[in-house]
Amino acid sequence: MSTPSTPSRPAVPEPTRSVLPAPTAQQQRILDRIALQRERLRARRAARAQAQALADSQPAAAGGAEDSLALRAAGFAREHPMAVAAIAGVAVVAGPRRLIRWAGVLLPMLLRLRR
């Protein structure tokens, strides 16, 4: 096979400039607002990405005070697996009836502390 002697043309034609009329003053204000909003969104995304990178670079604590109770409990379980195993063992030995009775006593006290 021989190569063609003419230069190859791109399969897709170059984008041509559209022949749109200049926007009116009202349309230009809207276009400016859209551009401003896009810039705000870009800045917001950049700030969020920077905050996420900063949070990822710092070692995660076992649940801060602002986290939910479930997240704090999961963090505690991750950091103290032996303590969680001991609590689970005590719960199995105590039985469901005692657990429900003690939950009835301790739950109101814990709810008062959270206020």
N, C-alpha and C positions, 0 to 999 in steps of 0.2 A: 504494500500500500504506500502510496506517496502522499505527502502532505500538500494541502492546497496552497497555491501561491498567493491567494488573496487573504488578507487578514480576517480573522473570524470576528463576527459581530456578536455582541451579547444577545442572549435569547430574550431578555427583558429590556424593553426600551428605557432610556433614562427618564426619570420623572420630569414631566413638563410642569412649568409654573401654571397654576390655574389663573384664569382671567376673571377674578372676582372683583366686584366693585369695592371701593374703599368703604369701610364700615361707617355708619352714621355715628353721631355723638353718643346716642343712647346705646348703640351696639358696642361702641368702644368702651363705654363705662362697664358694660357687662363683661366684655373680654378682659378688661383690667381686673375686675373682681374675681374672675375665674383664675387669672394668672396669680393674683395675690393668694387665693385660697390654695392653689396648687403649691405655692411656695411654703405656706403655713403647714400643709400636710407633709411636705418633704422635710421641713425642720422638725416636725413632731416625730416622724419616723426615725430621723437621725438621732434625736434625743432619746427615744425609746430604745434604739439599738445600743446607744452609748450606755444607758442605764443598765440594760441587760448584760452587756459586756462587763461592766463594773461589778454587777451582782454575781456573775459567773466567775470572775477572777478572785473574789473574796471567798474564804472558806465559809460554808454555810453553817449556821448555828443549829442547834437542835430545836428550832422553833422559837421565835421571838414572842414577845408579849402581844404583838399585833396579830399573830396567827390564830387560827381557830383552835378549839380544844382538840379536835381530831388530828390536826397537823402537829400540834405540840406533843400529843400522845405518841404519834408515829415517830417523831424525832427522838423522844425519850426511849422508845422501844429500840430504835436503831443504835443509840449510844449506850444503852444499858440492857443488853439482852439477858444477862443473868438475873437481874432484878425482875424483869418481866416474867422469866421462867419461874422464879420463886413465887411471885404473886399468883401466877396461874396454878402452880402446885398447891398453894394454900386454898385457892378457890375450889379446886377439885376435891381436896380433903374435907373442906367445910361443907360442901354439898349445896344444892340449889336453895333449900329452904332457909338456911342461915344467910346465904348471900342476899336473898330477897329481903330478909328481915333487916340486915345491916344496911342494905341500900336504902331502905325506908327511913333509917335513922340518919345516915350520912348524906344522902342527896339533898335534903332541905338545908343542912349546914353548909354544904358546898355552894348551893345556889345563893345563900345569903352572903357568902364571901365574895361572890362574883359581882355583887352590886356595888 
